[in-house]
Amino acid sequence: MDVAQILHMRRGDGEDSYAKNSNVQKVIICREKAGIEEALEAFDFNKMCEASESFKIADMGCSSGPNALCAAKAIVDGIYRRCQGLGCPSPELLIYLNDLPGNDFNMLFQSLSSFKNLNGVGGECFIAGMPGSFYGRLFPTRTLHFVHSSSSLHWLSQQVPPDLEKKAIRALNKGNIYISKTSPQSVLKAYAVQFHKDFTSFLNSRSQEIVPAGRMVISLFGRTGDDPTSPECCQQWDLLAQVFRDMIVNGLLQEGKLDSFNIPFYSPSPQELTSAVHNEGSFTLNRLEILEIDWDRVTSSETSNGSTKTILDNQSISQSTVKFVRAVMESLLESHFGREVMDPLFRRHEQIVCDHLSRNRNNKYICIILSLTKT
């Protein structure tokens, strides 16, 4: 599976699109703002303005829809406030929006007209697209001052190493689409090894592109403990795998199709991330924060006073949860199982999630936020 060519969030702005079903990611970006502002305090914008130096920012894995420019706006607003506090004008800003080539860049560029520079302190802001995988080099050496990535680095560069399946007499992760309690240790190890390889490549690539003492704020889905099979990081995928197994029993899907598919996704622990940063050696880890988000937040909507109103009935939560999963996963699932399977798959998925919620309402997404400095 060539993940770089297949993976993209559901395009457009329809009811099932990523644009309409990404509240969880919005919550994460909102929680990142404090870390972003803290990181920006490290820069001497007064000196940059005197030297007529532009400030270069990269948002990696930006996707499209209303969240795509939220992080960029948070960074720009933070710079303007910082400059106001210093009593200096803002330097010129250059923001690169990065994602895989399959991303809906048309919708992203169309939304730029609503991107306002509410600064009042001078300084222009320029925006450019940068398609490509962030697991390799994207920018010239020492050009970036600030890098941001939200809800992206849990995606692997490829499906779990295929050599495991090739060497096996039978499917190693039979009946599953991700790590599960029934997965053998070889599968758990393969996922962990692939994530470490990818995350290290990301750090190494950024270490060459970021200026000395440049900053990076990143977030990704993860887990709180050491067990990679814990419900906090596997429950969502276990429920989806149950749908596939039911479809096989009912003759709607071939068993081999399920056994040959593993989601290119990994939820790391804080210890794995800390060790990877230390071993790669190019960054100092300033802060690590764990954020827990209830599944209910998928159904949340902002009210006029900025608070959230949450719908609490199981049916509403299951509908919104499945729309969230479909908006994120459909491109991968369709490429492997076929377009004709998608509608019946997600109808069954909604019922299975609803049944699960009737037994267990304590479901959370775990997000880990890191703040780093280039050494």
C-alpha positions as CSV (number, residue, x, y, z in Angstrom):
1,M,0.0,0.0,0.0
2,D,1.4,3.3,-1.1
3,V,0.1,5.4,1.8
4,A,1.3,8.7,0.4
5,Q,-0.8,8.2,-2.7
6,I,-3.9,6.9,-1.0
7,L,-4.3,8.6,2.3
8,H,-6.3,11.8,2.4
9,M,-9.2,13.1,4.5
10,R,-12.7,13.0,2.8
11,R,-12.8,15.9,0.4
12,G,-15.2,18.8,0.0
13,D,-17.6,20.3,2.5
14,G,-20.6,17.8,2.4
15,E,-22.2,16.3,5.5
16,D,-19.8,13.4,5.5
17,S,-16.6,15.4,4.7
18,Y,-13.7,15.9,7.0
19,A,-14.5,19.6,7.0
20,K,-17.8,18.9,8.7
21,N,-16.5,16.0,11.0
22,S,-13.3,17.1,12.6
23,N,-14.3,18.5,16.0
24,V,-11.8,16.3,17.8
25,Q,-9.0,17.9,15.8
26,K,-10.4,21.3,16.5
27,V,-10.3,20.6,20.3
28,I,-6.6,19.6,20.0
29,I,-5.6,22.7,18.1
30,C,-7.3,24.9,20.7
31,R,-5.3,23.1,23.4
32,E,-2.1,23.7,21.5
33,K,-2.4,27.5,21.5
34,A,-0.8,27.9,25.0
35,G,2.2,25.9,23.9
36,I,2.4,27.8,20.6
37,E,2.5,31.2,22.4
38,E,5.0,29.9,24.9
39,A,7.3,28.7,22.1
40,L,7.1,32.0,20.3
41,E,8.5,33.8,23.3
42,A,11.9,32.4,22.5
43,F,12.2,34.6,19.3
44,D,13.6,38.1,19.2
45,F,11.2,39.6,16.7
46,N,12.7,43.1,17.2
47,K,16.0,41.9,16.0
48,M,14.4,40.1,13.0
49,C,12.7,43.3,12.0
50,E,15.8,45.4,12.2
51,A,17.6,42.8,10.0
52,S,14.6,42.7,7.6
53,E,14.4,39.0,8.1
54,S,11.2,37.1,7.4
55,F,9.8,34.5,9.8
56,K,9.1,31.2,8.1
57,I,6.5,28.7,9.4
58,A,5.5,25.3,8.3
59,D,2.2,23.6,9.2
60,M,2.7,19.9,8.4
61,G,-0.3,17.7,7.8
62,C,-2.6,20.7,7.5
63,S,-5.5,18.9,5.7
64,S,-8.4,21.1,4.6
65,G,-11.6,22.5,5.9
66,P,-12.2,24.9,8.9
67,N,-9.3,23.5,11.0
68,A,-6.7,23.8,8.2
69,L,-6.0,27.5,9.0
70,C,-6.8,27.4,12.7
71,A,-3.2,26.6,13.7
72,A,-1.7,29.1,11.2
73,K,-4.0,31.8,12.6
74,A,-3.0,30.9,16.2
75,I,0.7,31.2,15.2
76,V,0.2,34.5,13.4
77,D,-1.9,35.9,16.2
78,G,0.7,34.8,18.7
79,I,3.5,36.6,16.8
80,Y,1.4,39.8,16.5
81,R,0.7,39.8,20.3
82,R,4.4,39.1,21.0
83,C,5.5,42.0,18.8
84,Q,3.0,44.3,20.4
85,G,4.4,43.4,23.8
86,L,7.9,44.1,22.5
87,G,6.8,47.4,21.0
88,C,8.0,46.4,17.5
89,P,6.4,45.7,14.2
90,S,5.9,42.1,13.0
91,P,8.4,40.7,10.6
92,E,7.1,39.5,7.2
93,L,5.6,36.0,7.7
94,L,5.8,33.1,5.2
95,I,3.6,30.1,6.0
96,Y,3.9,26.8,4.2
97,L,0.9,24.5,4.3
98,N,2.0,20.9,3.9
99,D,0.1,17.7,3.3
100,L,0.2,14.7,1.0
101,P,-0.5,15.2,-2.7
102,G,-4.0,13.7,-2.4
103,N,-5.1,16.4,0.1
104,D,-7.9,18.8,-1.0
105,F,-5.6,21.7,-1.8
106,N,-8.3,23.3,-4.0
107,M,-10.6,23.7,-1.0
108,L,-7.7,24.8,1.2
109,F,-6.6,27.6,-1.2
110,Q,-10.2,28.7,-1.6
111,S,-10.4,29.2,2.1
112,L,-7.5,31.5,2.2
113,S,-9.7,34.5,1.3
114,S,-11.1,34.2,4.8
115,F,-7.7,34.2,6.4
116,K,-7.5,37.7,8.1
117,N,-4.4,39.4,9.4
118,L,-5.8,41.2,12.3
119,N,-2.5,42.6,13.5
120,G,-2.5,46.4,13.4
121,V,1.3,46.3,13.9
122,G,2.5,46.0,10.4
123,G,4.1,43.0,8.7
124,E,2.7,41.1,5.8
125,C,1.7,37.4,5.7
126,F,2.4,35.2,2.7
127,I,1.0,31.6,2.3
128,A,2.2,28.8,0.0
129,G,1.3,25.2,-0.4
130,M,3.9,22.4,-0.1
131,P,2.7,18.9,-1.1
132,G,4.7,15.9,0.0
133,S,5.4,13.5,2.8
134,F,6.8,15.0,6.0
135,Y,8.8,11.8,6.5
136,G,11.4,13.3,4.1
137,R,13.0,16.6,3.3
138,L,10.6,19.3,2.1
139,F,12.6,22.6,2.6
140,P,16.1,23.9,2.2
141,T,18.6,23.7,5.1
142,R,18.0,26.1,8.0
143,T,15.1,28.0,6.5
144,L,12.2,27.3,9.0
145,H,11.8,29.1,12.3
146,F,8.7,27.4,13.6
147,V,7.1,24.0,12.7
148,H,3.7,22.8,13.7
149,S,1.9,19.5,13.1
150,S,-1.4,18.5,14.6
151,S,-3.2,15.1,14.5
152,S,-0.9,13.7,11.7
153,L,2.2,11.9,13.0
154,H,0.2,8.9,14.1
155,W,-0.1,8.0,10.4
156,L,2.7,5.6,9.3
157,S,4.5,6.0,6.0
158,Q,3.4,2.5,4.9
159,Q,1.3,-0.4,6.0
160,V,2.8,-2.6,8.7
161,P,6.0,-4.0,7.1
162,P,4.7,-6.4,4.4
163,D,7.7,-8.8,4.8
164,L,5.9,-10.1,8.0
165,E,3.0,-11.3,5.9
166,K,5.2,-12.6,3.1
167,K,7.2,-14.8,5.5
168,A,4.1,-16.1,7.3
169,I,2.3,-19.3,6.3
170,R,-1.0,-17.7,7.5
171,A,-2.0,-14.1,8.1
172,L,-0.3,-12.9,11.3
173,N,-3.0,-10.4,12.4
174,K,-6.0,-12.6,11.4
175,G,-9.4,-11.0,11.9
176,N,-7.9,-7.6,12.9
177,I,-7.2,-4.3,11.2
178,Y,-4.9,-2.9,13.9
179,I,-3.2,-4.0,17.1
180,S,-5.5,-6.1,19.2
181,K,-5.5,-8.3,22.2
182,T,-5.3,-11.3,19.8
183,S,-2.4,-9.9,17.8
184,P,0.9,-11.8,18.2
185,Q,4.0,-10.0,19.6
186,S,5.5,-9.9,16.1
187,V,2.7,-7.6,14.9
188,L,3.0,-5.3,18.0
189,K,6.8,-5.1,17.4
190,A,6.3,-4.4,13.6
191,Y,4.0,-1.4,14.4
192,A,6.4,0.0,17.0
193,V,9.4,-0.4,14.8
194,Q,7.7,1.3,11.8
195,F,6.5,4.2,14.0
196,H,10.0,4.7,15.5
197,K,11.5,4.7,12.0
198,D,9.0,7.2,10.7
199,F,9.1,9.5,13.7
200,T,12.9,9.5,13.7
201,S,12.8,10.4,9.9
202,F,10.4,13.3,10.7
203,L,12.7,14.6,13.4
204,N,15.8,14.2,11.3
205,S,14.3,15.9,8.3
206,R,13.1,18.8,10.4
207,S,16.4,19.1,12.2
208,Q,18.0,20.0,8.9
209,E,15.3,22.4,7.9
210,I,14.9,24.4,11.2
211,V,17.2,27.1,12.2
212,P,19.3,26.7,15.4
213,A,17.0,27.4,18.4
214,G,14.0,27.1,16.2
215,R,10.8,25.7,17.7
216,M,8.4,22.9,17.0
217,V,4.9,22.1,18.5
218,I,3.4,18.8,17.4
219,S,0.5,16.7,18.5
220,L,-0.6,13.1,17.7
221,F,-3.0,10.5,18.9
222,G,-1.3,8.2,21.5
223,R,-1.9,6.3,24.7
224,T,-1.1,7.0,28.4
225,G,0.5,3.7,29.3
226,D,2.8,1.1,28.0
227,D,0.2,-1.4,26.7
228,P,-0.3,-0.9,22.9
229,T,-3.4,-3.1,23.1
230,S,-5.2,-1.0,25.7
231,P,-8.8,0.1,24.8
232,E,-7.8,3.8,24.9
233,C,-5.9,3.3,21.7
234,C,-7.5,0.2,20.1
235,Q,-11.2,0.4,21.0
236,Q,-12.2,2.4,17.9
237,W,-10.3,0.0,15.5
238,D,-11.6,-3.1,17.3
239,L,-15.2,-2.0,16.7
240,L,-14.4,-1.4,13.0
241,A,-12.8,-4.8,12.7
242,Q,-16.0,-6.3,14.3
243,V,-17.9,-4.8,11.4
244,F,-15.7,-6.5,8.8
245,R,-16.0,-9.8,10.6
246,D,-19.7,-9.6,10.6
247,M,-19.7,-8.8,6.9
248,I,-17.6,-11.9,6.3
249,V,-20.0,-14.1,8.2
250,N,-22.9,-12.7,6.1
251,G,-21.1,-13.4,2.9
252,L,-20.6,-9.7,2.0
253,L,-16.8,-9.7,2.2
254,Q,-14.0,-12.3,1.6
255,E,-12.0,-13.2,4.6
256,G,-8.7,-12.8,2.8
257,K,-9.5,-9.1,2.2
258,L,-9.6,-8.5,5.9
259,D,-6.6,-10.6,6.8
260,S,-4.4,-8.7,4.3
261,F,-5.3,-5.2,5.7
262,N,-3.6,-3.4,8.6
263,I,-4.2,0.3,9.3
264,P,-1.0,2.3,8.8
265,F,-1.6,4.0,12.2
266,Y,0.2,3.9,15.6
267,S,-0.6,5.3,19.0
268,P,2.7,5.8,20.8
269,S,3.2,6.1,24.5
270,P,4.9,9.2,26.1
271,Q,7.9,7.0,26.9
272,E,8.3,6.0,23.2
273,L,8.1,9.6,22.1
274,T,10.5,10.8,24.8
275,S,13.0,8.0,23.9
276,A,12.8,8.8,20.2
277,V,13.5,12.5,20.7
278,H,16.4,11.7,23.0
279,N,17.9,9.1,20.6
280,E,17.6,11.2,17.5
281,G,19.4,13.9,19.4
282,S,18.5,17.1,17.4
283,F,15.9,18.5,19.7
284,T,15.3,19.3,23.3
285,L,11.9,18.3,24.7
286,N,10.5,21.3,26.6
287,R,7.1,19.9,27.4
288,L,4.9,16.9,27.0
289,E,1.2,17.1,27.7
290,I,-1.4,14.4,27.6
291,L,-4.9,15.4,26.5
292,E,-8.0,13.2,27.0
293,I,-11.0,13.9,24.8
294,D,-14.4,12.1,25.4
295,W,-16.0,10.5,22.4
296,D,-18.9,12.8,23.2
297,R,-16.8,15.7,22.0
298,V,-17.3,14.5,18.4
299,T,-20.9,15.7,18.8
300,S,-20.0,19.0,20.4
301,S,-20.8,22.3,18.8
302,E,-19.8,25.8,19.8
303,T,-22.5,28.0,21.3
304,S,-22.7,31.8,20.9
305,N,-20.9,32.3,24.2
306,G,-18.0,30.0,23.3
307,S,-19.0,27.1,25.5
308,T,-19.9,23.7,24.2
309,K,-23.2,22.0,24.0
310,T,-22.9,18.2,23.9
311,I,-25.6,15.8,22.6
312,L,-25.5,12.8,25.0
313,D,-27.8,10.2,23.5
314,N,-26.0,7.1,22.2
315,Q,-27.5,7.3,18.7
316,S,-26.3,10.8,18.1
317,I,-22.8,10.0,19.5
318,S,-22.5,6.9,17.3
319,Q,-23.6,8.7,14.2
320,S,-21.1,11.5,14.8
321,T,-18.3,9.1,15.8
322,V,-18.8,7.0,12.6
323,K,-18.9,10.1,10.4
324,F,-15.6,11.1,12.1
325,V,-14.0,7.7,11.3
326,R,-15.4,7.7,7.8
327,A,-14.1,11.2,7.0
328,V,-10.6,10.1,8.1
329,M,-10.5,6.5,7.0
330,E,-12.5,6.1,3.8
331,S,-9.8,6.7,1.3
332,L,-7.7,3.9,2.8
333,L,-10.6,1.5,3.2
334,E,-12.0,2.1,-0.3
335,S,-8.6,1.5,-1.9
336,H,-8.4,-1.9,-0.4
337,F,-12.0,-3.2,0.0
338,G,-13.7,-1.3,-2.8
339,R,-16.2,1.5,-3.1
340,E,-19.2,-0.7,-3.1
341,V,-18.5,-1.9,0.5
342,M,-18.3,1.6,2.0
343,D,-22.0,2.4,2.6
344,P,-23.0,-1.0,4.1
345,L,-19.8,-1.0,6.1
346,F,-20.5,2.3,7.8
347,R,-24.2,1.6,8.3
348,R,-23.2,-1.5,10.3
349,H,-20.5,0.4,12.0
350,E,-23.0,2.9,13.4
351,Q,-25.1,0.1,15.0
352,I,-22.0,-1.6,16.5
353,V,-20.8,1.7,18.0
354,C,-24.2,2.4,19.4
355,D,-24.3,-1.1,21.0
356,H,-20.9,-0.5,22.5
357,L,-22.0,2.9,23.9
358,S,-24.9,1.2,25.6
359,R,-22.4,-0.9,27.6
360,N,-19.6,1.5,28.0
361,R,-19.8,5.3,27.9
362,N,-16.3,5.9,29.2
363,N,-14.5,6.3,25.9
364,K,-11.7,8.7,25.2
365,Y,-9.3,9.8,22.5
366,I,-5.8,10.3,23.9
367,C,-3.6,13.0,22.3
368,I,0.0,13.8,23.2
369,I,1.3,17.4,22.6
370,L,5.1,18.0,22.4
371,S,7.0,21.2,22.4
372,L,10.6,21.0,21.1
373,T,13.6,23.2,20.5
374,K,16.2,22.6,17.8
375,T,19.6,22.3,19.5
